[in-house]
Amino acid sequence: MQRWIVLSALFVITFSGLIYLSRACELDQTQHGCRIDNGQCTCAFGCKSEFRYATRKECQDALKGRSNDICSRQPCLNGGSCTQVSTMPQYKCRCEGTGYWGGRCQRVCPKPEQVPAGTKYPHECVVI
């Protein structure tokens, strides 16, 4: 039993690390910027493509309707959360934990046994 728990913990740690690494970017592609996350400005250092606004003021102006807030159109379906990004279509939906996946969280997560062999299982559908 203890061996199973240790192996399970190692799997979760390894899997979490792979997800983190898959979101990394080259050093010359990083910047400090801001984006709208679920109706609030979030500013941090990260990949250029993740931050649409150069300053907090630009982000707050977007929230006040002075510029285009694409997330206000609610492009993400089924409880997915919207984040503005600088690359087209200028938003990214986060579907994890909703039971849906796809660019707009529009596809129902399949049961693992329904996925044909050799087909990638959507990472948004993995429940840990």
Buried (B, 14 or more C-beta within 10 A) or exposed (E): EEEEEEEEEEEEEEEEEEEEEEEEEEEEEBBEBBBBBEEEBBBEEBBBBBBBBBEEEBBBBBBEEEEEBBBBEEBBBBEBBBBBBBEEEBBBBBBBEBEBBBBBBBBEBBEEEEBEEEEEEBEBBEEE
